[in-house]
Amino acid sequence: MKSNLKYIGPGIVVAATGIGAGDMIAAAVGGGSYGYSILWAVVLGAVLKYVLNEGIGRWQLSTGLSIPEAWIKKLPSIFPWYFIIYLIFWSFIVAAALIAATGLAAHSLWPILTVNEWGIIHSVLAFVFVMWGNYRRFEIVMKIIIALLFIIVITSVILIAPDLNGVLAGIALPVIKEGSAPYVMAIIGGVGGSVTLLSYGYWISERNWKGRNQLKRIRIDLATAYVLTAVFGIAIVIISANLKPEIVKSSQIVLAMASEMKSTVGSIGSYIFLLGFWGAVTSSMLGVWQGVPYLFADFVSTWRKENTNINKLQNTNYYKYFLAFLAFPPVIILYFQKPIWLIMAYSVIGALFMPFLAISLLWLNNKKEWVKKDRNSITINIILGLTLCLFLYLTTVELMRIFF
């Protein structure tokens, strides 16, 4: 155990980034609407994200190329074009959702400012922290937040004393009830991140984890991250399972969950839960603000054949411009006064990225001339195939529900 602790680092950053608005709100809305029956989606989401992220790390360690570099250099042109268009659209919506989520969390704790005002303050502070910070400091902050979050949610669940038989049944028996498909997609898409999975390659580079001899290290790192992610998501579903459906679909969901804690353990429990919610969405914002600009900087520098060293991307103007794009323009969307809609849209849009990533990893990690001994196993290929089919099915169901 002690020897393995040194392997844990970037995975914790992945967990702290993924455990945010996507997990908290999607799991809360799903739990409040469908109770424990939706718990299996949390576990499945964590397993699928582990497989996807392990594939990302394995590709990079085996070839020395990031996934954006691979789309440009190894795959047909439709892949890089799809990615850059999607990245810009996703980033704008997700940034707006995170600004709204941090504003909602802070306003729930300290209602001296509005949701929008708190959201803007958080966005500016995150911008400053990332612009003038470094990866080491960033990782330390994320580790502290994830430790506090884990303590808070586990304590909250113990105090609530849920029906263990119902919890186990919800985890073990996959059920998609009528009307639950968008919530299932949002949970699976939100648990553990979506596009932010790609940031893992840059974070392991910051730790100088290079070469296939680091495979064991990233697997331990990611396994720890997604166990924490699954436990956190399950806890949120359990806490929200007793909420009334009309409250779940309103902007009062966070206060309703805090009220559930208050009725069980008193005012201190309510405050601790709200503090945990604030920490979750704030860590998610920090992770996106720090990690996603790497993707844009790497893509543009590769596209323009500038061959910037992966460890120097944070110093490029591409990185800084995209960080500013995340922090400031999306503030406009806040004034539509739909924070919960934004956060749910964030999760669903994130889920739409999964089929694209699964196809990419099936293609890249099965080419012997590219990854040599590190090709996908039959089990990994089956899981990636199931991931592809699952998200295509859920996406089709949701689009038919919206348009027909």
C-alpha positions in Angstrom: 0.0 0.0 0.0 2.7 2.4 1.0 4.8 1.7 -2.1 1.8 2.2 -4.4 0.9 5.6 -2.9 3.8 7.2 -4.9 2.0 6.1 -8.1 -1.0 8.3 -7.2 -1.1 11.8 -8.6 -2.5 12.8 -12.0 -5.4 10.2 -11.5 -6.4 12.2 -8.4 -6.5 15.3 -10.5 -8.7 13.4 -13.0 -11.1 12.3 -10.2 -11.2 15.8 -8.7 -12.0 17.3 -12.1 -14.6 14.6 -12.9 -16.2 14.8 -9.5 -17.9 18.1 -10.0 -21.0 19.6 -11.6 -21.4 16.5 -13.8 -21.4 14.0 -10.9 -23.1 16.1 -8.3 -26.1 17.4 -10.4 -26.6 14.5 -12.8 -26.4 11.9 -10.0 -28.6 14.1 -7.8 -31.3 14.6 -10.4 -31.2 10.9 -11.4 -31.3 9.7 -7.8 -34.1 12.1 -6.9 -36.2 11.0 -9.9 -35.4 7.2 -9.9 -33.9 6.4 -6.6 -31.4 3.6 -6.1 -32.4 2.0 -9.4 -30.0 4.2 -11.2 -26.9 3.4 -9.1 -25.6 0.9 -11.7 -25.1 3.8 -14.1 -22.6 5.3 -11.7 -20.5 2.2 -11.4 -20.7 1.5 -15.2 -19.7 5.1 -15.9 -16.6 4.7 -13.6 -15.6 1.4 -15.2 -16.0 2.7 -18.7 -14.0 5.9 -18.0 -11.2 3.8 -16.5 -10.9 1.7 -19.7 -11.0 4.8 -21.8 -8.4 6.7 -19.8 -6.1 3.7 -19.5 -6.2 3.5 -23.3 -5.3 7.1 -23.6 -2.4 6.7 -21.2 -1.2 3.5 -22.8 -1.2 5.0 -26.3 0.9 8.0 -25.1 3.4 5.9 -23.2 3.8 3.5 -26.1 4.1 6.0 -28.9 5.1 9.3 -27.3 2.2 10.9 -29.1 -0.8 12.5 -27.4 -4.3 11.6 -28.7 -4.8 15.0 -30.5 -1.5 14.4 -32.2 -2.7 11.0 -33.2 -5.9 12.3 -34.7 -3.9 14.7 -36.9 -1.0 12.4 -37.8 -2.5 8.9 -37.8 -6.2 9.1 -38.7 -8.4 10.4 -41.5 -9.0 14.2 -41.6 -12.5 13.8 -40.3 -11.2 13.0 -36.8 -9.2 16.2 -36.2 -12.0 18.4 -37.8 -14.7 16.7 -35.6 -12.6 17.1 -32.5 -11.7 20.8 -32.8 -15.3 21.8 -33.7 -16.6 19.7 -30.8 -13.9 21.0 -28.4 -14.8 24.7 -29.0 -18.6 24.1 -28.6 -18.2 21.7 -25.6 -15.8 24.1 -23.9 -18.2 27.1 -24.2 -21.1 25.1 -22.8 -19.1 23.4 -20.1 -17.4 26.6 -18.9 -20.8 28.3 -18.6 -22.1 25.3 -16.7 -19.2 25.3 -14.3 -19.4 29.0 -13.7 -23.1 28.5 -12.9 -22.4 25.6 -10.7 -19.7 27.3 -8.6 -22.0 30.3 -8.3 -24.9 28.1 -7.2 -22.7 26.3 -4.6 -21.2 29.5 -3.2 -24.6 31.2 -3.1 -26.0 28.3 -1.1 -23.3 28.7 1.5 -23.0 32.5 1.5 -26.1 34.2 0.0 -24.5 37.7 0.3 -24.0 37.7 -3.5 -26.1 36.4 -6.4 -25.4 33.1 -8.2 -24.0 35.0 -11.2 -21.8 37.2 -9.1 -20.3 34.3 -7.2 -19.8 32.4 -10.5 -17.9 35.3 -12.1 -15.7 35.6 -9.1 -14.8 31.9 -9.1 -14.0 32.0 -12.8 -11.7 35.0 -12.5 -9.9 33.4 -9.5 -9.5 30.1 -11.3 -8.1 32.0 -14.3 -5.5 33.8 -12.1 -4.5 30.5 -10.3 -3.9 28.6 -13.5 -2.3 31.5 -15.5 0.3 32.1 -12.8 0.5 28.8 -11.1 2.3 25.5 -11.9 1.3 21.9 -12.1 2.8 20.8 -8.7 0.8 23.5 -6.8 -2.3 22.6 -8.8 -2.0 18.8 -8.0 -1.5 19.5 -4.3 -4.7 21.6 -4.2 -6.7 18.9 -6.0 -5.4 16.2 -3.6 -6.5 18.2 -0.6 -10.0 18.8 -2.1 -10.5 15.2 -3.1 -9.5 14.0 0.4 -12.0 16.4 2.0 -14.8 15.4 -0.4 -14.3 11.8 0.2 -14.6 12.3 4.0 -17.7 14.5 3.6 -19.7 12.1 1.4 -18.8 9.0 3.3 -19.8 10.6 6.6 -23.0 11.9 5.0 -24.1 8.4 3.8 -23.3 6.8 7.2 -25.4 9.4 9.0 -28.3 8.9 6.6 -28.2 5.1 7.1 -29.6 4.0 3.7 -31.3 0.7 2.9 -28.3 -1.4 2.1 -30.4 -4.1 0.2 -31.8 -1.4 -2.0 -28.3 0.1 -2.6 -26.8 -3.3 -3.6 -29.8 -4.1 -5.8 -29.4 -0.8 -7.6 -25.7 -1.4 -8.2 -26.1 -5.0 -9.4 -29.3 -4.9 -11.5 -29.1 -2.6 -14.5 -32.6 -1.1 -15.2 -33.6 1.7 -17.6 -37.0 2.9 -16.5 -39.3 4.8 -18.7 -38.0 8.4 -19.1 -34.7 7.6 -17.4 -32.5 7.3 -20.5 -31.3 11.0 -20.5 -30.4 10.7 -16.8 -28.5 7.4 -17.4 -26.6 9.1 -20.3 -26.0 12.2 -18.1 -24.6 10.1 -15.2 -22.4 7.8 -17.3 -21.3 10.9 -19.3 -20.7 13.0 -16.2 -19.0 10.4 -13.9 -15.3 10.8 -14.2 -15.3 13.5 -16.9 -15.6 13.3 -20.7 -13.3 15.5 -22.8 -11.2 16.1 -19.7 -10.1 12.5 -19.9 -7.7 13.6 -22.6 -6.0 16.0 -20.1 -4.6 12.9 -18.3 -1.9 12.6 -21.0 -0.6 16.1 -20.2 -0.7 15.6 -16.5 1.4 12.4 -16.6 3.8 14.3 -18.8 4.0 17.0 -16.1 5.1 14.2 -13.7 7.6 13.0 -16.4 5.9 9.6 -16.6 7.1 8.4 -20.0 7.7 5.1 -21.7 5.8 1.8 -21.5 7.6 0.9 -18.2 5.1 3.4 -16.6 2.0 1.3 -17.5 1.7 -0.2 -14.0 2.0 3.2 -12.5 -0.9 4.8 -14.5 -3.1 1.7 -14.0 -2.8 2.0 -10.2 -3.2 5.8 -10.4 -6.4 5.5 -12.5 -7.9 2.6 -10.6 -7.6 4.7 -7.4 -9.2 7.6 -9.1 -12.2 5.8 -10.5 -12.9 3.9 -7.2 -13.1 7.3 -5.5 -15.3 8.6 -8.4 -17.7 5.6 -8.1 -18.0 5.9 -4.3 -18.7 9.6 -4.6 -21.4 9.2 -7.3 -23.1 6.4 -5.3 -23.1 8.6 -2.2 -24.8 11.5 -4.1 -27.5 9.3 -5.5 -28.2 7.9 -2.0 -28.4 11.4 -0.4 -30.8 12.6 -3.2 -33.0 9.5 -3.3 -35.5 10.8 -0.8 -36.1 14.2 -2.6 -39.4 15.1 -4.2 -39.3 15.0 -8.0 -40.6 18.6 -8.3 -37.7 19.8 -6.2 -35.2 17.7 -8.1 -36.0 19.4 -11.4 -35.8 22.9 -9.9 -32.9 25.2 -9.1 -33.4 24.4 -5.4 -31.9 20.9 -5.7 -28.7 21.8 -3.8 -30.6 23.3 -0.9 -33.0 20.4 -0.9 -30.1 17.9 -0.5 -28.7 20.1 2.3 -32.1 20.1 3.9 -32.2 16.3 3.7 -28.9 16.3 5.6 -30.2 18.8 8.1 -33.3 16.7 9.0 -30.9 13.8 9.7 -27.9 15.3 11.5 -28.8 18.9 12.1 -27.5 22.3 10.8 -23.8 21.3 10.9 -24.5 18.3 8.6 -26.2 20.7 6.2 -23.4 23.1 6.2 -20.8 20.4 5.7 -22.7 19.0 2.7 -22.9 22.4 1.1 -19.2 22.9 1.7 -18.6 19.5 0.0 -20.7 20.6 -3.0 -18.8 23.8 -3.3 -15.4 22.0 -3.1 -16.6 19.5 -5.8 -17.6 22.1 -8.4 -14.7 24.3 -7.6 -12.2 21.5 -8.2 -14.0 20.6 -11.4 -13.6 24.2 -12.6 -9.9 24.3 -11.7 -9.3 21.0 -13.5 -11.1 22.2 -16.7 -9.4 25.6 -16.7 -6.0 23.9 -16.2 -6.4 20.8 -18.4 -8.5 21.7 -21.4 -6.3 24.5 -22.8 -3.6 21.9 -23.2 -5.8 20.2 -25.8 -6.3 23.3 -27.8 -2.6 24.3 -27.6 -1.4 20.8 -28.5 -3.9 20.5 -31.4 -3.1 23.9 -33.0 0.7 23.6 -32.6 0.6 20.1 -34.1 -1.8 21.2 -36.9 0.6 24.1 -37.7 3.6 21.7 -37.5 5.3 23.7 -34.8 6.2 20.6 -32.8 6.0 22.2 -29.4 7.3 20.1 -26.5 4.3 18.7 -24.6 5.8 19.9 -21.3 6.0 23.5 -22.7 2.4 23.8 -23.9 1.3 25.8 -20.8 3.7 28.6 -21.8 2.3 29.0 -25.3 -0.1 31.8 -26.4 -2.5 29.1 -27.6 -2.9 27.8 -24.0 -3.3 31.3 -22.6 -5.9 32.4 -25.2 -8.0 29.3 -24.7 -7.9 29.7 -20.9 -9.2 33.2 -21.4 -11.9 31.8 -23.7 -13.0 29.4 -20.9 -13.0 32.0 -18.2 -14.8 35.0 -19.7 -17.1 34.7 -22.8 -19.3 31.9 -21.3 -20.4 34.3 -18.5 -23.0 35.6 -21.0 -25.0 32.4 -20.8 -25.5 32.9 -17.0 -28.0 35.6 -17.6 -30.5 33.1 -19.1 -31.1 32.1 -15.4 -31.0 28.3 -16.1 -28.1 26.9 -14.0 -29.5 23.4 -13.6 -30.3 23.2 -17.3 -26.8 24.2 -18.1 -25.2 21.6 -15.8 -27.4 18.8 -17.2 -26.5 20.0 -20.8 -22.9 19.8 -19.8 -23.2 16.2 -18.8 -25.3 15.1 -21.8 -23.0 16.9 -24.3 -20.0 15.3 -22.6 -21.6 11.9 -23.1 -21.8 12.5 -26.8 -18.0 12.6 -26.9 -17.7 9.0 -25.7 -18.5 7.2 -29.0 -15.9 9.3 -30.8 -13.2 8.5 -28.2 -14.1 4.8 -28.2 -13.8 4.6 -32.0 -10.4 6.4 -31.8 -9.0 4.0 -29.2 -10.3 0.9 -31.0 -8.5 2.2 -34.1 -5.2 3.5 -32.6 -4.6 0.8 -29.9 -5.2 -2.1 -32.2 -2.5 -1.2 -34.8 0.5 -3.5 -34.1 2.9 -1.2 -36.0 1.9 1.7 -33.8 1.6 0.3 -30.3 3.5 -3.0 -30.7 3.1 -5.1 -27.5 0.6 -2.7 -26.0 -2.4 -3.5 -28.2 -5.8 -3.8 -26.7 -6.7 -7.1 -25.2 -9.8 -8.9 -26.3 -11.5 -7.8 -23.1 -10.6 -4.1 -23.6 -11.9 -4.3 -27.2 -15.2 -5.8 -26.0 -15.6 -3.1 -23.4 -14.8 -0.3 -25.9 -17.3 -1.9 -28.3 -20.0 -2.0 -25.6 -19.2 1.6 -24.7 -19.6 2.7 -28.3 -23.0 0.8 -28.6 -24.3 2.0 -25.3 -23.7 5.7 -26.0 -25.0 5.5 -29.6 -28.2 3.8 -28.2 -28.6 6.4 -25.4 -28.0 9.2 -27.8 -30.5 7.9 -30.3 -33.1 7.5 -27.6 -32.6 11.0 -26.3 -32.7 12.6 -29.8 -35.9 10.7 -30.6 -37.4 11.9 -27.3 -36.6 15.5 -28.1 -37.7 15.6 -31.8 -40.4 13.0 -31.9 
